[in-house]
Amino acid sequence: MPSPSLRTAREHRTRRRGIGIGITRRSPTRSDRDEGRREPWLRTLDRLGLGFGS
């Protein structure tokens, strides 16, 4: 069984990843609702070559 500090660190990373995924999943919907205006998160992903072409 992992030590409590190791388990806590792993849970923290998982939560952060979940937040990033949630933001990424909601952003295209907001963009569609706002007449195609992309929010800063989507623009950042586009600049990094990770954006979604919608």
N, C-alpha and C positions, 0 to 999 in steps of 0.2 A: 504494500500500500504506500503511495507517495506521501511524503511529509506534508504537513499542513501548509507550509509556506509555498512549496512547489505546486500543490493543488490550487491554492489561491491565485498564484501567478498565471496558471493555465486558464483558470476560469476568467480572469481579467482579460487575457488576450482574446478569448472566445467572445466575450461581450463586446469588445472593441470591434472585432471583425463583424459581428452581427449588426452593430450600428452602421458601419460603412456600407454593408450590403443593403440594409434598409433604406439608407439615403439614396443609394444608387438605383434601387428599384422604384422608389417614389418619384425621382426626378423627371423621368420621361413623361409621366402622367401629368405632372405640374407644367411641364413645357408645352404639352399639347393643350392643356387648359388655358395657358397664358399666351395663346396665339403664336406659339413657336419660339417664344423668348426662352433662351436657355439660361438656367441659373448658374451661379459661379461653380458649383460642384461639377456640372456637366461640361462647362467650358474648360475646367482644369483637366478632366479626363480626356477631352478632345485634344488638348495641347500635348498630353502625354501619349497620345495615340491609342487610348483605351476607350474612347467615347463611342456612343451608339449613334449610328446614322438613322434618323427617323424621318 
